[in-house]
Amino acid sequence: MMFWLAIPLTLALYVATRALYRYLPWPIINPVLVPTAVIIGLLLWFPLPLADYQSGTRPITALLEPAVVALALPLYQQARQIQAKLKPIVICTLASVLISICTTLLIGHLMGADPSLLASLATKSITTPLAMSVSESIGGIPAIAAAMVVVVGISGALLGYPLLKLIKVTDPEAQGLAMGACAHAIGTAASAEKGVTQGAFASLAMVMCGILTAAVAPLLFALYHWLT
């Protein structure tokens, strides 16, 4: 029964949000944030079991994997530009990963956060499956890691391009790298709407940050535990 409610409601909210954004192009009118908020409100109001709603949206969820694979298309289209600038791309994405993890450890330590919470927060800037896996491997809580990924992704999609415009970052390649490195898949989707170049470089940054985080996070956490 939930199948006939969940899919039409999810799609209707998404389409309505996109249509509203065309008339009112405000960052807050985000096709991830608005439908999510409305659905949460409806589930709490009626109340409806979350597990049943998730089960009803499985056909949509199944499309996530091919959608991620489809992000390879803009990468292929921009292959020459990426190859020519591979070294600065690697440096930028590595710097992003180090800043993300190190600031989490530093701020969390100063606030007295539990190590398991730090491990859950440190993977906030990579895509959900990787974040959950890496977080668990270093002693984190996958559910918290997944929640933080969603929060960071939506925040990046809302604030990323306005902030880049404010600090006068206008190069599409730099914009894409910044969004993919900081806001993973949701930021990459927002970048793809801006242009092919932004989408390609955001996809590349998302992939590279995921790989680098998986490699660097265990080492940094081992160093953190040794120092503390």
Secondary structure as UniProt FT lines:
FT   HELIX           2..23
FT   TURN            27..28
FT   TURN            31..32
FT   HELIX           33..45
FT   TURN            46..47
FT   HELIX           50..56
FT   HELIX           58..61
FT   TURN            62..63
FT   HELIX           64..70
FT   HELIX           72..77
FT   HELIX           79..84
FT   HELIX           86..110
FT   TURN            111..112
FT   HELIX           115..121
FT   TURN            122..125
FT   HELIX           128..137
FT   TURN            138..139
FT   HELIX           142..166
FT   TURN            167..168
FT   HELIX           172..194
FT   HELIX           196..227
//
